[in-house]
Amino acid sequence: MMSATSSSAKTSNGGYSSGDYESQLTLEEEQKERDHFQKVIDAFRYYRIHSMKRIATAEKQFNEIPTRQQRLVPSFGDTSLRLQQAVEQNYAVVKKIIQSTDMLFENRSFPLDASTVNEVPDNKPKEFDMDKVRTTLKQLARDWSDAGAVERECCYAPVIRELLNIYPKECISPNIKVLVPGAGLGRLAYEIARLGFTCQGNEWSFYMLCAANFVINRCDMVNQYLLYPWVHQYNNNRTRESQLASCSFPDRNPSAVPPGSKFSMAAGDFLEVYTEPDTWNCVATVFFIDTAHNVIDYIETIYRILQPGGCWINLGPLLWHYSDQPDESSVELTYEEVRAVITSIGFEFLKESRSHPATYTQNPESMLKYQYDCVFFVVRKPS
Ligand SMILES: C[S@@+](CC[C@H](N)C(=O)[O-])C[C@H]1O[C@@H](n2cnc3c(N)ncnc32)[C@H](O)[C@@H]1O
């Protein structure tokens, strides 16, 4: 799909010269990519209408029960209004995201004029795409709000601790290059760059890229925006307040990186973008390796692009993303099998924990909570 692109406004690094990948795309591929981008923007645009319809359905169903029963739940009265206000606020954020989609990267630009895109797109977005929009909002809470602090502590902090173990503070310099594939909204990559490493996050989804571009390149104040990440959760709410819980973001000013920090976001399929051997000192993956059709391709690529002596730090589960998806191939290995591949390819295990509890965009107040029992490991490509 897309290629290496760097959010150059606040980045340096890169390593991809302007137009490298763009020039490789055929006209047909370019058109396909534009159509896909348009589909993503359409889904963002449709967010308000779609969410309001869902609120209207809940209200209608409540209004259809006998009045006598309705009176038993007097607190339901202003629920619709409150949910609508929350959705309006989310849509204000969504509009900011799509207004900043004239993304200019180091080797690509996406000069889409989002103002010409209607709130009611010609083709109604699929539920799958609307779910991606809702997930993007929850990812904002995970990566860039106080509400995500606990989650980041269990997912990102162990990776950062390990990085500091490999490179003690006095050894850190921009000459040490760290890559974060599947970077989502870029918080882990940002934190690594803040320590003084050169760090590049790589992301493939346009939903994530648009939101990451907005936070990283357009937000310049702490707690600038308000968001209701759980407003679409109609089940397992202990109180209405938990559905209506808000958070502000960003909890840290993304533009306030220390002088000399080298932080970039690169767009595109990890397997297509990173082909240069012996380039990176460290690769850090969090909740990423199970996004592969074939994880062996990921492992081989990580091995190839690491410099001799370089390390791969990984934390995450094995929720194979393409499992049971029609017309998608999915190699569904166990951790034992993944581990055997890692060693067969040549990595040496330095550290391993097979039981590391972590959550992912989890509503802390929900009556249903998913907790992953992740693996966490550090492996090294021999010198
Ligand atoms: C489960 S999310 C994890 C995001 C982030 N690491 C975190 O912990 O919040 C996996 C991310 O990998 C991205 N992704 C999936 N396949 C990819 C690929 N081939 N290349 C780059 N990114 C990819 C997805 O778009 C998604 O944002």
The ligand as a Gaussian input file, in Angstrom:
#p B3LYP/6-31G(d) Opt

LIG

0 1
 C       -2.709000      -3.904000      17.481000
 S       -2.101000      -2.434000      16.785000
 C       -0.806000      -1.961000      17.906000
 C       -0.446000      -0.514000      17.814000
 C        0.619000      -0.060000      18.831000
 N        1.829000      -0.802000      18.686000
 C        0.080000      -0.168000      20.226000
 O        0.586000      -1.014000      20.990000
 O       -0.829000       0.562000      20.578000
 C       -1.196000      -3.044000      15.411000
 C       -0.807000      -1.934000      14.476000
 O        0.001000      -2.440000      13.431000
 C       -0.402000      -1.841000      12.202000
 N       -0.028000      -2.731000      11.105000
 C       -0.617000      -3.882000      10.731000
 N        0.023000      -4.448000       9.716000
 C        1.069000      -3.629000       9.418000
 C        2.108000      -3.669000       8.452000
 N        2.201000      -4.670000       7.595000
 N        3.012000      -2.675000       8.453000
 C        2.934000      -1.655000       9.336000
 N        1.959000      -1.548000      10.276000
 C        1.033000      -2.533000      10.319000
 C       -1.906000      -1.686000      12.365000
 O       -2.444000      -0.728000      11.487000
 C       -2.028000      -1.292000      13.822000
 O       -1.982000       0.092000      14.012000

